[in-house]
Amino acid sequence: MNDKITAFILQHHLLTLATIGERLWCCSMFYAYDSDTFSFIVASDEETEHMANIASNPHVAGTVALETKTVGRIQGIQFSGVIERCSEPLQKLYFEAFPYARVMNPTLWRIRLDEVKMTDNTLGFGKKITWKRAS
């Protein structure tokens, strides 16, 4: 993955996830990032609408954005990938980032990033950096 994209992802902790099932739905989620597998680790109850959607369609999209009103500081990513239950080794990353979550005993999920597009106006207005997972 591009170093600029990775650095941006590591500076943040909240993403917006979009899913599709009976209808489009989105939610905000805290995330931990695994730079070895290019994956977000998130927590969500299986009874939510977005998780019911992934039961029938695990393909997801989302964003991570810097909140700013200054056009020259705009930065953010759009991503697409596939979500699945998180394996135990990756769960450690989430609980290191959000230790208080452990008491809630959440179901953890891995969003495998397949494509990322970053907009970074600090490099010039509308500058885009893209990454795609190798086939």
C-alpha positions as CSV (number, residue, x, y, z in Angstrom):
1,M,0.0,0.0,0.0
2,N,1.1,3.5,-0.6
3,D,2.9,5.1,2.4
4,K,0.8,8.3,2.3
5,I,-2.4,6.3,2.4
6,T,-1.2,4.1,5.2
7,A,0.0,7.1,7.2
8,F,-3.4,8.7,6.8
9,I,-5.3,5.6,7.9
10,L,-3.1,5.2,11.0
11,Q,-3.8,8.8,12.0
12,H,-7.5,8.2,12.3
13,H,-9.9,5.8,14.0
14,L,-13.4,6.3,12.6
15,L,-14.7,5.1,9.3
16,T,-18.1,5.2,7.5
17,L,-19.2,1.8,6.1
18,A,-21.7,1.4,3.4
19,T,-23.6,-1.9,2.8
20,I,-26.3,-3.1,0.6
21,G,-29.0,-5.7,1.3
22,E,-32.7,-5.0,1.1
23,R,-31.7,-1.4,1.0
24,L,-28.5,0.7,1.2
25,W,-27.3,1.4,4.7
26,C,-24.3,3.0,6.3
27,C,-22.8,3.4,9.7
28,S,-19.9,4.8,11.5
29,M,-17.4,2.4,13.1
30,F,-14.2,2.7,15.2
31,Y,-11.4,0.8,13.5
32,A,-7.9,-0.6,14.1
33,Y,-5.7,-1.1,11.0
34,D,-3.6,-4.1,10.1
35,S,-0.9,-2.9,7.7
36,D,0.3,-6.5,7.1
37,T,-3.0,-7.5,5.5
38,F,-4.3,-4.1,4.5
39,S,-7.4,-4.6,6.6
40,F,-9.6,-2.6,9.0
41,I,-10.7,-4.4,12.1
42,V,-14.1,-3.3,13.4
43,A,-16.7,-4.3,16.0
44,S,-20.4,-4.7,15.3
45,D,-23.4,-6.7,16.6
46,E,-24.8,-9.1,14.1
47,E,-28.3,-7.8,14.7
48,T,-27.6,-4.4,13.1
49,E,-29.0,-3.6,9.7
50,H,-25.5,-3.2,8.2
51,M,-24.4,-6.6,9.4
52,A,-27.6,-8.2,8.2
53,N,-26.8,-6.8,4.8
54,I,-23.3,-8.3,4.8
55,A,-24.8,-11.7,5.5
56,S,-26.2,-11.6,1.9
57,N,-23.5,-9.4,0.4
58,P,-20.1,-9.1,2.0
59,H,-18.9,-6.5,-0.5
60,V,-18.6,-3.1,1.2
61,A,-17.4,0.4,0.6
62,G,-16.6,3.3,2.9
63,T,-14.7,6.4,3.7
64,V,-12.3,7.8,6.3
65,A,-12.1,11.6,6.2
66,L,-10.3,14.5,7.9
67,E,-13.0,17.0,9.1
68,T,-11.9,20.4,7.9
69,K,-13.4,23.5,6.3
70,T,-10.1,24.5,4.8
71,V,-10.0,23.4,1.2
72,G,-6.2,23.1,1.1
73,R,-6.3,20.7,4.1
74,I,-8.9,18.2,2.7
75,Q,-7.7,14.6,3.0
76,G,-9.7,11.4,2.9
77,I,-10.0,7.9,1.5
78,Q,-12.7,6.0,-0.3
79,F,-12.4,2.2,-0.1
80,S,-14.0,-1.0,-1.3
81,G,-13.5,-4.5,0.0
82,V,-15.0,-7.6,1.5
83,I,-16.0,-8.1,5.2
84,E,-15.7,-11.3,7.1
85,R,-15.5,-12.4,10.7
86,C,-12.1,-11.5,12.2
87,S,-9.6,-14.2,13.1
88,E,-8.3,-14.3,16.6
89,P,-4.7,-13.0,15.8
90,L,-6.2,-9.8,14.3
91,Q,-8.6,-9.3,17.2
92,K,-5.6,-8.3,19.4
93,L,-5.1,-5.1,17.3
94,Y,-8.6,-4.0,18.0
95,F,-8.4,-4.5,21.7
96,E,-5.1,-2.8,21.9
97,A,-6.6,0.3,20.2
98,F,-9.9,0.1,22.2
99,P,-9.2,-1.8,25.5
100,Y,-12.6,-0.7,27.0
101,A,-14.4,-2.6,24.2
102,R,-13.2,-6.0,25.6
103,V,-15.8,-5.8,28.4
104,M,-18.6,-5.6,25.8
105,N,-17.4,-8.9,24.2
106,P,-18.1,-7.6,20.7
107,T,-18.1,-9.6,17.5
108,L,-15.1,-8.4,15.5
109,W,-14.9,-8.2,11.7
110,R,-12.1,-7.8,9.2
111,I,-12.6,-5.5,6.2
112,R,-10.1,-6.7,3.6
113,L,-9.3,-3.6,1.5
114,D,-9.3,-4.3,-2.2
115,E,-9.1,-0.7,-3.5
116,V,-8.4,2.7,-2.0
117,K,-8.5,6.1,-3.5
118,M,-7.1,9.0,-1.5
119,T,-7.8,12.7,-2.1
120,D,-5.1,14.8,-0.6
121,N,-5.3,18.5,-1.3
122,T,-2.1,19.1,0.7
123,L,-0.3,17.8,-2.4
124,G,-2.3,20.1,-4.7
125,F,-6.0,20.7,-5.3
126,G,-7.8,17.4,-6.1
127,K,-4.6,15.3,-6.0
128,K,-5.5,11.6,-6.0
129,I,-3.5,8.6,-5.0
130,T,-4.8,5.1,-5.8
131,W,-4.1,1.6,-4.7
132,K,-5.5,-1.8,-5.7
133,R,-4.8,-5.2,-4.2
134,A,-2.9,-7.5,-6.6
135,S,-5.1,-10.2,-8.0
